[in-house]
Amino acid sequence: QVQLVESGGGLVQAGGSLRLSCVASGSIFSRSAMGWYRQAPGKQRELVANFASAGSSNYPNSMKGRFTISRDAAKNTVYLQMNSLKPEDTAVYYCNAKTPSGLGFNDYWGQGTQVTVSS
């Protein structure tokens, strides 16, 4: 059974920092491309950062500079360091694991952790 458990969300003032953690169960970590997405109220879920299949980190242009994804294979954990947070970063942040399946991927999601940035 695949489990992704996020932690580290909370309330922070604008300009502050948070570090999110996601612990993956079983063997999912070693055979998946791990990443972080977020979803703000009334908006679509969007990619924040992920690891490509080759292991390099990937950020959409809008996320470059303030977010850093990292991982600790020994702990089956992926992290998201968020700095200089802005009110518009307020969202539920989800851990994601993409596992190859046939010609495509299976997507697994954590339950999400709320990040609220006050102005």
N, C-alpha and C positions, 0 to 999 in steps of 0.2 A: 504494500500500500504506500502510495506516495504522499508524503506530508511535507509541506513548506510552512514554517512557522516564523512569522515576522515579529520583530519587537523594536523598540526604540523611538516610536512616534511620541508626539506630545504637543504641548503648547510652547511656543517660543516667540520672542519678540523679533521684529524685523532686524536683520543684520546678524542674527544669532546663527548657531550651528546645531545640527543634530546628526547622529550616526544611526542608521537603521541596520538591523541584522536580520538575516534569514538563514535558518538552519534547515537543511534538507535531510530527509530520512533516507535510509537504505542506500542503494547504489545510484540514486537519481543524480546526485551531484557529479559523479565522475563521468556520466554518460550524457550530460545535458549541457546546453548553452544556457547559463543562468543570467537573469537580468532583473531590472526593476522597471515597473510601469507606475503611472499614477492616473487617478481620475478625480477631477474636480466636479462639484455639483453642476449638473446640466451640461457637462462636456463629455466628449469621448475619452476613453482610456488612451493614454499616449506613452510612448517609450521614453524612459529617462536615461537608461544606460543598460548595456548588456555586454556579455562576452561573446564574440563570434566563435564559430566552430574551431577556428585556428587558435583560439585563446586570447586574442587581442581584444582590448576594450573598445566599445563603440558608443558614441554619443551623438544624438541629433544636434544640429547646429544650435538650436535654441537652448540646449542643456550644457553646452561646453563652457568650462571655466569655473562653475560653482559646484558641480557635482563630480564625485569620484567614486567609481565602483572598484571594489577589490574583493579578494577571496582568500580563504584559508582552507586548503584542501584537507588538512589534518582534522579540521573541525566541521567539515561539510557545511561551511558557512560562507555566505556572500554578504558584503557590506555595501552600504551607500552612505558616503560622507557628503553632507550637504552644508555648504557655507554661504554666508551672506544671504540668508534666506529673505524672501520677499513675501508680502501678503498673497501674491498670485501663485506662490508655491503651495498654498493650502490645498490639500487633496488627501484622498486615501491612496497610500502607496502599497503596491502589490509586488510581491516576489513572483518571478516566473521562471519555469524550467521548460526548455524546449528539448524534447527527446526525439531523435530520429525514429521514424516509423515508416517502413516501406519507402515510398518516394516522397513522403512528407514528414510532418512533425506532429507529435502530441504535445499539447500545451497543458502544463500544470500550474495552478495558482495557489498562493497562500490566501489567508482570510483577509489580509489587508491591515494596515496600521495607519491611524489618522495622524496627519501632520497639520497643525494649525499655526499660522504665522500671523501675529497681531501687529498692527501698524503703530 
